[in-house]
């Protein structure tokens, strides 16, 4: 059963500041959309990542269609876009679906 630490949380324009910018852990945000096949493909990868790295990394998703303010604020144009936030600042951005192993490699320097 998923605990609070090991699940992928949905964030919105309304709670982005609290959930992401105010988080104690580094946060991986997937900017996603329902109509985006590569985004859907990343669902199981992100769940596995949240389960494995939940102690060190918070994993969240933001629907770009429902949350235009945050999407525009970070100039997200392609889906999926992954951004890592630490201490309220974006420290890394990656665009496109990728395997969990590759994602972990790319996150190694920020978590």
Helices and strands as residue ranges (DSSP letters): G 4-6, E 9-11, H 16-16, I 17-21, E 26-32, H 37-53, E 57-63, H 68-73, E 81-86, E 89-95, H 100-107
